[in-house]
């Protein structure tokens, strides 16, 4: 199909010479061919790059919250008006007031404004002393300083924060041995597979498929948030009905195409009595110590206790986790989907059609002379 796209300029020229020979100059033919090839190549490269885009999720935490006081300043203004045969400029000053606002600072992407309500909620969570911040403003009558509260490294006051990012995934749309079979969204729903949870209000759910205790949720939030950036680690715990069998975890692995490069995914089969009947963990790590030991941990602790497992992760991630660098897969040749190829073909056709209309309707004939 791509060969057809690159051959379209030649086919277009042939049609033009057959039906509109007198309107086609030689240099116009060259322009059409060269520009069409460049256009098609550009669209192909862009489409190929886009087809490798994937989404991964980062966990982080709120380090600090601040309240900034209202303050004002004098700002210089000028006014120009007619003055005899010339113009005159009047200089004057106005008082500009800057309203108070609230912010949070995360370990992932710096400072963001938040509402007063959120500030007060985080302030209560931190429960740390207020720290005065001198802003050293050039103020007029109202000095505006700030008051900060800092996280004190306690689990109980930890505030998780999550973001999502695009990255290049060479395995996606490739025909390599690392590529998994495609499972369509409708089929995944029927099978009972999980979608990636959305990031909402800077939060993401990491335990899916069961009603987890608040203590368990807080612990997994802590592991993902505190270790997420430093160790490039992100875990999801997916709980399936035990009767589905361990093969459902392999389907999940295929549906998520092995997971993102920073992910450690734990799949559990749990019965109605909340006993773990099977465990399968997957990641791209070249040293799958966590994968193997997680299975062993749930074999020894068959009663579902995600808080204790989270504490085990907290102990072992710093020393045992090493995420896969996807640059190792740069040698893999990615393939465009049929839909991508159709898009390239259609865009090239439209481009050639536009160039043909220009050639037929411009003022030059086959002898490169302006038409009379």
One Martini backbone bead per residue (centre of mass of N, CA, C, O) as a GRO file, in nm:
protein
  372
    1UNK     BB    1   0.056   0.064  -0.019
    2UNK     BB    2   0.310   0.248  -0.007
    3UNK     BB    3   0.389   0.209  -0.301
    4UNK     BB    4   0.141   0.354  -0.412
    5UNK     BB    5   0.197   0.629  -0.285
    6UNK     BB    6   0.479   0.667  -0.438
    7UNK     BB    7   0.332   0.617  -0.733
    8UNK     BB    8   0.121   0.847  -0.773
    9UNK     BB    9   0.279   1.070  -0.924
   10UNK     BB   10   0.318   0.905  -1.185
   11UNK     BB   11   0.018   0.861  -1.238
   12UNK     BB   12  -0.057   1.159  -1.250
   13UNK     BB   13   0.121   1.236  -1.491
   14UNK     BB   14  -0.004   1.042  -1.694
   15UNK     BB   15  -0.288   1.168  -1.684
   16UNK     BB   16  -0.210   1.456  -1.764
   17UNK     BB   17  -0.083   1.380  -2.046
   18UNK     BB   18  -0.347   1.256  -2.159
   19UNK     BB   19  -0.558   1.512  -2.093
   20UNK     BB   20  -0.323   1.775  -2.035
   21UNK     BB   21  -0.067   1.832  -2.218
   22UNK     BB   22  -0.079   2.152  -2.279
   23UNK     BB   23  -0.066   2.226  -1.948
   24UNK     BB   24   0.217   2.066  -1.926
   25UNK     BB   25   0.511   2.112  -1.780
   26UNK     BB   26   0.810   1.980  -1.705
   27UNK     BB   27   0.859   2.132  -1.432
   28UNK     BB   28   0.585   2.046  -1.312
   29UNK     BB   29   0.644   1.747  -1.296
   30UNK     BB   30   0.885   1.768  -1.106
   31UNK     BB   31   0.738   1.907  -0.874
   32UNK     BB   32   0.529   1.688  -0.820
   33UNK     BB   33   0.715   1.454  -0.760
   34UNK     BB   34   0.897   1.574  -0.538
   35UNK     BB   35   0.676   1.682  -0.344
   36UNK     BB   36   0.528   1.411  -0.306
   37UNK     BB   37   0.760   1.249  -0.189
   38UNK     BB   38   0.814   1.435   0.051
   39UNK     BB   39   0.532   1.424   0.171
   40UNK     BB   40   0.510   1.115   0.210
   41UNK     BB   41   0.762   1.085   0.386
   42UNK     BB   42   0.669   1.272   0.613
   43UNK     BB   43   0.410   1.121   0.685
   44UNK     BB   44   0.545   0.852   0.747
   45UNK     BB   45   0.734   0.948   0.979
   46UNK     BB   46   0.514   1.066   1.159
   47UNK     BB   47   0.338   0.811   1.184
   48UNK     BB   48   0.558   0.631   1.302
   49UNK     BB   49   0.609   0.800   1.555
   50UNK     BB   50   0.317   0.803   1.664
   51UNK     BB   51   0.284   0.483   1.677
   52UNK     BB   52   0.503   0.485   1.934
   53UNK     BB   53   0.319   0.609   2.119
   54UNK     BB   54   0.293   0.631   2.477
   55UNK     BB   55   0.161   0.562   2.809
   56UNK     BB   56   0.268   0.682   3.124
   57UNK     BB   57   0.307   0.656   3.484
   58UNK     BB   58   0.339   0.882   3.761
   59UNK     BB   59   0.463   0.890   4.087
   60UNK     BB   60   0.399   1.109   4.371
   61UNK     BB   61   0.436   1.416   4.576
   62UNK     BB   62   0.371   1.637   4.834
   63UNK     BB   63   0.596   1.875   4.980
   64UNK     BB   64   0.425   2.156   4.952
   65UNK     BB   65   0.258   2.439   5.101
   66UNK     BB   66   0.097   2.763   5.008
   67UNK     BB   67   0.049   3.104   5.123
   68UNK     BB   68  -0.037   3.404   4.954
   69UNK     BB   69  -0.042   3.722   4.996
   70UNK     BB   70  -0.163   4.010   4.968
   71UNK     BB   71  -0.059   4.269   4.725
   72UNK     BB   72   0.115   4.577   4.633
   73UNK     BB   73   0.178   4.814   4.352
   74UNK     BB   74   0.361   5.031   4.156
   75UNK     BB   75   0.271   5.139   3.824
   76UNK     BB   76   0.379   5.246   3.526
   77UNK     BB   77   0.244   5.511   3.323
   78UNK     BB   78   0.131   5.629   2.995
   79UNK     BB   79   0.031   5.948   2.826
   80UNK     BB   80  -0.074   6.046   2.506
   81UNK     BB   81  -0.091   6.388   2.370
   82UNK     BB   82  -0.175   6.668   2.239
   83UNK     BB   83   0.093   6.934   2.176
   84UNK     BB   84   0.028   7.121   1.953
   85UNK     BB   85   0.261   7.009   1.704
   86UNK     BB   86   0.269   6.779   1.911
   87UNK     BB   87   0.358   6.553   2.173
   88UNK     BB   88   0.266   6.437   2.492
   89UNK     BB   89   0.391   6.294   2.807
   90UNK     BB   90   0.239   6.118   3.068
   91UNK     BB   91   0.324   6.039   3.401
   92UNK     BB   92   0.200   5.757   3.595
   93UNK     BB   93   0.044   5.596   3.885
   94UNK     BB   94  -0.059   5.270   3.990
   95UNK     BB   95  -0.252   5.053   4.182
   96UNK     BB   96  -0.164   4.708   4.221
   97UNK     BB   97  -0.346   4.414   4.298
   98UNK     BB   98  -0.257   4.105   4.454
   99UNK     BB   99  -0.390   3.823   4.516
  100UNK     BB  100  -0.447   3.567   4.686
  101UNK     BB  101  -0.287   3.233   4.717
  102UNK     BB  102  -0.251   2.882   4.635
  103UNK     BB  103  -0.009   2.604   4.683
  104UNK     BB  104   0.177   2.333   4.529
  105UNK     BB  105   0.457   2.100   4.573
  106UNK     BB  106   0.622   1.870   4.374
  107UNK     BB  107   0.848   1.606   4.270
  108UNK     BB  108   0.771   1.635   3.951
  109UNK     BB  109   0.631   1.960   3.865
  110UNK     BB  110   0.614   2.152   4.095
  111UNK     BB  111   0.415   2.434   4.088
  112UNK     BB  112   0.067   2.475   4.201
  113UNK     BB  113  -0.241   2.575   4.194
  114UNK     BB  114  -0.490   2.606   4.452
  115UNK     BB  115  -0.731   2.578   4.662
  116UNK     BB  116  -0.834   2.655   4.971
  117UNK     BB  117  -0.958   2.382   5.034
  118UNK     BB  118  -0.708   2.211   4.964
  119UNK     BB  119  -0.513   2.346   5.154
  120UNK     BB  120  -0.664   2.274   5.418
  121UNK     BB  121  -0.650   1.968   5.377
  122UNK     BB  122  -0.335   1.950   5.364
  123UNK     BB  123  -0.279   2.087   5.632
  124UNK     BB  124  -0.417   1.871   5.804
  125UNK     BB  125  -0.241   1.637   5.704
  126UNK     BB  126   0.036   1.742   5.786
  127UNK     BB  127   0.059   1.884   6.068
  128UNK     BB  128   0.249   2.146   6.046
  129UNK     BB  129   0.430   2.401   6.084
  130UNK     BB  130   0.451   2.728   6.022
  131UNK     BB  131   0.630   2.899   5.757
  132UNK     BB  132   0.800   3.182   5.704
  133UNK     BB  133   0.799   3.389   5.395
  134UNK     BB  134   1.013   3.606   5.247
  135UNK     BB  135   0.955   3.792   4.937
  136UNK     BB  136   1.079   4.070   4.868
  137UNK     BB  137   0.894   4.303   4.791
  138UNK     BB  138   0.785   4.581   4.584
  139UNK     BB  139   0.592   4.765   4.766
  140UNK     BB  140   0.356   4.988   4.885
  141UNK     BB  141   0.129   4.909   5.141
  142UNK     BB  142   0.135   4.583   5.083
  143UNK     BB  143   0.273   4.311   5.216
  144UNK     BB  144   0.376   4.000   5.054
  145UNK     BB  145   0.372   3.692   5.187
  146UNK     BB  146   0.445   3.360   5.323
  147UNK     BB  147   0.308   3.026   5.396
  148UNK     BB  148   0.442   2.713   5.509
  149UNK     BB  149   0.410   2.353   5.446
  150UNK     BB  150   0.574   2.048   5.536
  151UNK     BB  151   0.671   1.746   5.478
  152UNK     BB  152   0.769   1.489   5.741
  153UNK     BB  153   0.785   1.173   5.628
  154UNK     BB  154   0.511   1.060   5.690
  155UNK     BB  155   0.274   0.837   5.617
  156UNK     BB  156   0.016   0.984   5.736
  157UNK     BB  157   0.095   1.266   5.550
  158UNK     BB  158   0.073   1.155   5.276
  159UNK     BB  159   0.058   1.293   4.931
  160UNK     BB  160  -0.050   1.197   4.644
  161UNK     BB  161   0.080   1.195   4.295
  162UNK     BB  162  -0.027   1.218   3.943
  163UNK     BB  163   0.093   1.133   3.611
  164UNK     BB  164   0.112   1.172   3.250
  165UNK     BB  165   0.303   1.029   2.969
  166UNK     BB  166   0.494   1.045   2.685
  167UNK     BB  167   0.642   0.778   2.483
  168UNK     BB  168   0.877   0.569   2.334
  169UNK     BB  169   0.761   0.252   2.179
  170UNK     BB  170   0.912   0.013   1.988
  171UNK     BB  171   0.714  -0.236   2.032
  172UNK     BB  172   0.503  -0.089   1.912
  173UNK     BB  173   0.404  -0.210   1.609
  174UNK     BB  174   0.560  -0.470   1.603
  175UNK     BB  175   0.726  -0.796   1.484
  176UNK     BB  176   0.838  -0.897   1.732
  177UNK     BB  177   0.889  -1.106   2.007
  178UNK     BB  178   0.761  -0.868   2.202
  179UNK     BB  179   0.495  -0.895   2.065
  180UNK     BB  180   0.163  -0.885   2.118
  181UNK     BB  181  -0.142  -0.972   2.098
  182UNK     BB  182  -0.426  -0.835   1.993
  183UNK     BB  183  -0.674  -0.680   2.207
  184UNK     BB  184  -0.972  -0.584   2.209
  185UNK     BB  185  -1.186  -0.398   2.392
  186UNK     BB  186  -1.435  -0.584   2.377
  187UNK     BB  187  -1.284  -0.843   2.458
  188UNK     BB  188  -1.176  -0.742   2.731
  189UNK     BB  189  -1.454  -0.704   2.862
  190UNK     BB  190  -1.546  -0.999   2.842
  191UNK     BB  191  -1.289  -1.116   3.001
  192UNK     BB  192  -1.206  -0.901   3.240
  193UNK     BB  193  -1.025  -0.671   3.177
  194UNK     BB  194  -0.805  -0.406   3.229
  195UNK     BB  195  -0.783  -0.078   3.249
  196UNK     BB  196  -0.638   0.203   3.265
  197UNK     BB  197  -0.631   0.425   3.500
  198UNK     BB  198  -0.717   0.730   3.555
  199UNK     BB  199  -0.622   1.063   3.590
  200UNK     BB  200  -0.766   1.221   3.883
  201UNK     BB  201  -0.686   1.482   4.050
  202UNK     BB  202  -0.388   1.362   4.074
  203UNK     BB  203  -0.505   1.061   4.066
  204UNK     BB  204  -0.457   0.698   4.120
  205UNK     BB  205  -0.539   0.370   4.075
  206UNK     BB  206  -0.372   0.054   4.194
  207UNK     BB  207  -0.631  -0.105   4.290
  208UNK     BB  208  -0.791  -0.376   4.119
  209UNK     BB  209  -1.095  -0.576   4.181
  210UNK     BB  210  -1.117  -0.454   4.482
  211UNK     BB  211  -1.185  -0.398   4.826
  212UNK     BB  212  -0.984  -0.189   4.979
  213UNK     BB  213  -0.817  -0.073   5.220
  214UNK     BB  214  -0.698   0.220   5.329
  215UNK     BB  215  -0.421   0.113   5.417
  216UNK     BB  216  -0.351  -0.017   5.145
  217UNK     BB  217  -0.380   0.229   4.965
  218UNK     BB  218  -0.173   0.409   5.115
  219UNK     BB  219   0.072   0.220   5.073
  220UNK     BB  220   0.075   0.214   4.761
  221UNK     BB  221   0.089   0.515   4.728
  222UNK     BB  222   0.364   0.542   4.864
  223UNK     BB  223   0.536   0.367   4.680
  224UNK     BB  224   0.474   0.521   4.416
  225UNK     BB  225   0.545   0.811   4.518
  226UNK     BB  226   0.832   0.780   4.661
  227UNK     BB  227   0.960   0.577   4.419
  228UNK     BB  228   0.887   0.669   4.133
  229UNK     BB  229   1.122   0.868   4.055
  230UNK     BB  230   1.386   0.746   4.170
  231UNK     BB  231   1.309   0.429   4.046
  232UNK     BB  232   1.107   0.398   3.824
  233UNK     BB  233   0.815   0.325   3.972
  234UNK     BB  234   0.512   0.116   3.897
  235UNK     BB  235   0.216  -0.012   4.048
  236UNK     BB  236  -0.013  -0.287   3.996
  237UNK     BB  237  -0.318  -0.435   4.133
  238UNK     BB  238  -0.478  -0.734   4.014
  239UNK     BB  239  -0.806  -0.863   4.073
  240UNK     BB  240  -0.921  -1.193   4.037
  241UNK     BB  241  -1.098  -1.448   3.990
  242UNK     BB  242  -0.982  -1.758   4.054
  243UNK     BB  243  -1.145  -1.922   3.823
  244UNK     BB  244  -0.989  -1.798   3.572
  245UNK     BB  245  -0.703  -1.821   3.607
  246UNK     BB  246  -0.375  -1.757   3.511
  247UNK     BB  247  -0.436  -1.691   3.205
  248UNK     BB  248  -0.557  -1.403   3.252
  249UNK     BB  249  -0.278  -1.266   3.301
  250UNK     BB  250  -0.175  -1.310   3.010
  251UNK     BB  251  -0.396  -1.140   2.880
  252UNK     BB  252  -0.326  -0.880   3.029
  253UNK     BB  253  -0.040  -0.860   2.922
  254UNK     BB  254  -0.130  -0.839   2.627
  255UNK     BB  255  -0.318  -0.589   2.653
  256UNK     BB  256  -0.058  -0.420   2.783
  257UNK     BB  257   0.204  -0.502   2.636
  258UNK     BB  258   0.372  -0.564   2.920
  259UNK     BB  259   0.376  -0.279   2.975
  260UNK     BB  260   0.550  -0.042   3.104
  261UNK     BB  261   0.879   0.037   3.178
  262UNK     BB  262   0.785   0.115   3.500
  263UNK     BB  263   0.628  -0.156   3.546
  264UNK     BB  264   0.452  -0.344   3.813
  265UNK     BB  265   0.251  -0.633   3.773
  266UNK     BB  266  -0.011  -0.767   3.983
  267UNK     BB  267  -0.163  -1.087   3.971
  268UNK     BB  268  -0.472  -1.204   4.125
  269UNK     BB  269  -0.628  -1.494   4.268
  270UNK     BB  270  -0.950  -1.465   4.426
  271UNK     BB  271  -1.163  -1.563   4.652
  272UNK     BB  272  -1.446  -1.526   4.854
  273UNK     BB  273  -1.232  -1.551   5.115
  274UNK     BB  274  -0.964  -1.398   5.042
  275UNK     BB  275  -0.787  -1.605   4.878
  276UNK     BB  276  -0.482  -1.684   4.737
  277UNK     BB  277  -0.438  -1.897   4.448
  278UNK     BB  278  -0.282  -1.689   4.257
  279UNK     BB  279   0.031  -1.565   4.091
  280UNK     BB  280   0.120  -1.289   3.859
  281UNK     BB  281   0.411  -1.126   3.744
  282UNK     BB  282   0.498  -0.821   3.550
  283UNK     BB  283   0.780  -0.709   3.343
  284UNK     BB  284   1.081  -0.554   3.189
  285UNK     BB  285   1.283  -0.657   3.363
  286UNK     BB  286   1.605  -0.808   3.368
  287UNK     BB  287   1.550  -0.838   3.695
  288UNK     BB  288   1.300  -1.061   3.823
  289UNK     BB  289   1.282  -1.063   4.142
  290UNK     BB  290   1.002  -0.951   4.212
  291UNK     BB  291   0.834  -1.153   4.057
  292UNK     BB  292   0.921  -1.410   4.212
  293UNK     BB  293   0.884  -1.307   4.514
  294UNK     BB  294   0.585  -1.244   4.493
  295UNK     BB  295   0.486  -1.531   4.459
  296UNK     BB  296   0.606  -1.628   4.727
  297UNK     BB  297   0.456  -1.436   4.915
  298UNK     BB  298   0.159  -1.539   4.835
  299UNK     BB  299   0.212  -1.830   4.923
  300UNK     BB  300   0.266  -1.751   5.231
  301UNK     BB  301   0.019  -1.520   5.187
  302UNK     BB  302  -0.307  -1.620   5.126
  303UNK     BB  303  -0.411  -1.373   5.264
  304UNK     BB  304  -0.539  -1.081   5.179
  305UNK     BB  305  -0.252  -0.840   5.217
  306UNK     BB  306  -0.167  -0.535   5.090
  307UNK     BB  307  -0.018  -0.395   5.313
  308UNK     BB  308   0.212  -0.600   5.363
  309UNK     BB  309   0.306  -0.598   5.071
  310UNK     BB  310   0.376  -0.295   5.065
  311UNK     BB  311   0.598  -0.320   5.280
  312UNK     BB  312   0.771  -0.511   5.112
  313UNK     BB  313   0.816  -0.319   4.879
  314UNK     BB  314   0.946  -0.087   5.039
  315UNK     BB  315   1.201  -0.265   5.106
  316UNK     BB  316   1.279  -0.375   4.791
  317UNK     BB  317   1.287  -0.162   4.564
  318UNK     BB  318   1.565  -0.010   4.614
  319UNK     BB  319   1.736  -0.303   4.564
  320UNK     BB  320   1.553  -0.471   4.319
  321UNK     BB  321   1.486  -0.244   4.119
  322UNK     BB  322   1.494  -0.245   3.742
  323UNK     BB  323   1.436  -0.075   3.483
  324UNK     BB  324   1.362  -0.061   3.155
  325UNK     BB  325   1.537   0.029   2.863
  326UNK     BB  326   1.395   0.110   2.554
  327UNK     BB  327   1.660   0.163   2.392
  328UNK     BB  328   1.716  -0.147   2.349
  329UNK     BB  329   1.473  -0.138   2.105
  330UNK     BB  330   1.576   0.038   1.852
  331UNK     BB  331   1.618  -0.206   1.641
  332UNK     BB  332   1.327  -0.215   1.601
  333UNK     BB  333   1.080  -0.274   1.362
  334UNK     BB  334   0.816  -0.091   1.272
  335UNK     BB  335   0.464  -0.115   1.205
  336UNK     BB  336   0.209  -0.028   1.020
  337UNK     BB  337  -0.101   0.008   0.997
  338UNK     BB  338  -0.359  -0.004   0.783
  339UNK     BB  339  -0.472   0.274   0.864
  340UNK     BB  340  -0.210   0.431   0.821
  341UNK     BB  341  -0.176   0.364   0.519
  342UNK     BB  342  -0.440   0.491   0.427
  343UNK     BB  343  -0.376   0.777   0.515
  344UNK     BB  344  -0.130   0.816   0.334
  345UNK     BB  345  -0.275   0.764   0.067
  346UNK     BB  346  -0.490   0.989   0.089
  347UNK     BB  347  -0.297   1.231   0.125
  348UNK     BB  348  -0.145   1.190  -0.139
  349UNK     BB  349  -0.387   1.218  -0.324
  350UNK     BB  350  -0.465   1.506  -0.240
  351UNK     BB  351  -0.198   1.635  -0.319
  352UNK     BB  352  -0.200   1.553  -0.621
  353UNK     BB  353  -0.467   1.692  -0.684
  354UNK     BB  354  -0.378   1.977  -0.614
  355UNK     BB  355  -0.140   1.989  -0.816
  356UNK     BB  356  -0.309   1.937  -1.071
  357UNK     BB  357  -0.485   2.189  -1.057
  358UNK     BB  358  -0.251   2.387  -1.073
  359UNK     BB  359  -0.136   2.296  -1.348
  360UNK     BB  360  -0.400   2.338  -1.522
  361UNK     BB  361  -0.460   2.655  -1.410
  362UNK     BB  362  -0.223   2.784  -1.488
  363UNK     BB  363  -0.005   2.997  -1.712
  364UNK     BB  364   0.126   2.726  -1.824
  365UNK     BB  365   0.267   2.541  -2.072
  366UNK     BB  366   0.448   2.295  -2.242
  367UNK     BB  367   0.659   2.552  -2.331
  368UNK     BB  368   0.678   2.753  -2.077
  369UNK     BB  369   0.441   2.942  -2.149
  370UNK     BB  370   0.233   3.180  -2.149
  371UNK     BB  371  -0.087   3.205  -2.169
  372UNK     BB  372  -0.335   3.362  -2.375
   0.00000   0.00000   0.00000
